[in-house]
Amino acid sequence: MKISVYFDGLTEPKNPGGYGTYGFVVKVDGEVVKRGKGFIGKGAGITNNVCEYIALLRALEYREGAFSQYRRSEVLRRFTACNKSDARRVASEERKSARASQACL
């Protein structure tokens, strides 16, 4: 089983301070099992990075519930997050977090 998550977030018409939205797709063995999207808010504090973090968090929340029958170490071993956006920092932070989680198991 291979679990992949694709996520992105954006603010429009300006960053920071625009309208914030996010979206994500979860695939298991290449098949889409969950799609999510949402509106975060508008104004001060809303940035594209915040939106991308929210997208990743929502996808991880789904992952925790959907794969609860598996041991956490098994899910982490088969999990890949793919940030298809221009804010590479989110993907970098997620990878660091995943490595730290695996090291703690």
C-alpha positions as CSV (number, residue, x, y, z in Angstrom):
1,M,0.0,0.0,0.0
2,K,1.4,3.4,-1.0
3,I,-0.3,6.5,0.4
4,S,0.3,9.8,-1.4
5,V,-1.1,13.2,-0.6
6,Y,-1.1,16.2,-3.0
7,F,-1.9,19.6,-1.5
8,D,-1.9,23.3,-2.2
9,G,-3.1,26.5,-0.7
10,L,-3.3,30.1,-2.0
11,T,-4.4,33.6,-1.2
12,E,-6.0,36.0,-3.7
13,P,-6.0,38.8,-4.8
14,K,-3.0,39.6,-2.5
15,N,-0.6,37.7,-0.3
16,P,-0.7,38.3,2.6
17,G,-4.2,39.5,3.5
18,G,-6.3,38.0,0.7
19,Y,-8.9,35.3,0.7
20,G,-7.3,32.0,1.8
21,T,-8.2,28.6,0.3
22,Y,-6.8,25.1,0.2
23,G,-7.2,21.8,-1.5
24,F,-5.8,18.2,-1.2
25,V,-6.1,14.8,-2.8
26,V,-5.2,11.5,-1.0
27,K,-4.3,8.5,-3.2
28,V,-3.8,4.9,-2.1
29,D,-1.9,2.8,-4.7
30,G,-2.6,5.5,-7.3
31,E,-6.4,5.6,-6.7
32,V,-8.1,8.7,-5.4
33,V,-9.7,8.0,-2.0
34,K,-10.3,11.5,-0.7
35,R,-10.5,15.0,-2.1
36,G,-10.9,18.1,0.2
37,K,-11.0,21.8,-0.2
38,G,-12.0,24.8,1.9
39,F,-12.0,28.5,2.6
40,I,-9.8,29.6,5.5
41,G,-10.6,33.2,5.9
42,K,-9.6,36.7,4.8
43,G,-7.4,39.5,6.1
44,A,-4.4,39.9,8.3
45,G,-2.5,36.7,9.0
46,I,-3.8,34.8,6.0
47,T,-0.9,33.9,3.7
48,N,-0.3,31.3,1.1
49,N,2.0,29.4,3.5
50,V,-0.7,29.3,6.2
51,C,-3.1,28.0,3.5
52,E,-0.7,25.2,2.5
53,Y,-0.1,24.2,6.1
54,I,-3.9,24.0,6.6
55,A,-4.2,21.8,3.5
56,L,-1.6,19.4,4.7
57,L,-3.1,19.3,8.2
58,R,-6.6,18.5,6.8
59,A,-5.1,15.7,4.7
60,L,-3.2,14.3,7.7
61,E,-6.4,14.4,9.7
62,Y,-8.1,12.3,7.1
63,R,-5.1,9.9,7.0
64,E,-5.2,9.4,10.8
65,G,-8.9,8.4,10.7
66,A,-8.9,6.4,7.5
67,F,-5.9,4.3,8.3
68,S,-6.5,3.8,12.0
69,Q,-6.7,0.0,11.7
70,Y,-3.0,0.0,10.7
71,R,-0.1,0.5,13.0
72,R,1.2,4.1,12.9
73,S,4.7,3.0,11.8
74,E,3.2,1.1,8.9
75,V,1.2,4.2,7.7
76,L,4.2,6.5,8.0
77,R,6.5,4.1,6.1
78,R,4.0,4.1,3.2
79,F,3.1,7.8,3.3
80,T,4.4,10.4,0.8
81,A,3.3,14.1,0.9
82,C,3.7,16.0,-2.4
83,N,3.4,19.8,-2.3
84,K,2.5,20.9,-5.8
85,S,3.1,24.6,-5.1
86,D,5.7,27.3,-5.1
87,A,6.1,27.2,-1.3
88,R,8.7,24.4,-0.9
89,R,9.0,25.2,2.7
90,V,5.8,23.3,3.6
91,A,7.1,20.1,2.0
92,S,10.4,20.5,3.6
93,E,8.8,20.9,7.1
94,E,6.6,17.9,6.5
95,R,9.5,15.8,5.5
96,K,11.4,16.9,8.7
97,S,8.3,16.1,10.8
98,A,7.9,12.6,9.1
99,R,11.6,11.8,9.8
100,A,11.2,12.9,13.4
101,S,8.0,10.8,13.8
102,Q,9.7,7.7,12.3
103,A,12.7,8.2,14.6
104,C,10.4,8.3,17.6
105,L,8.7,5.0,16.8
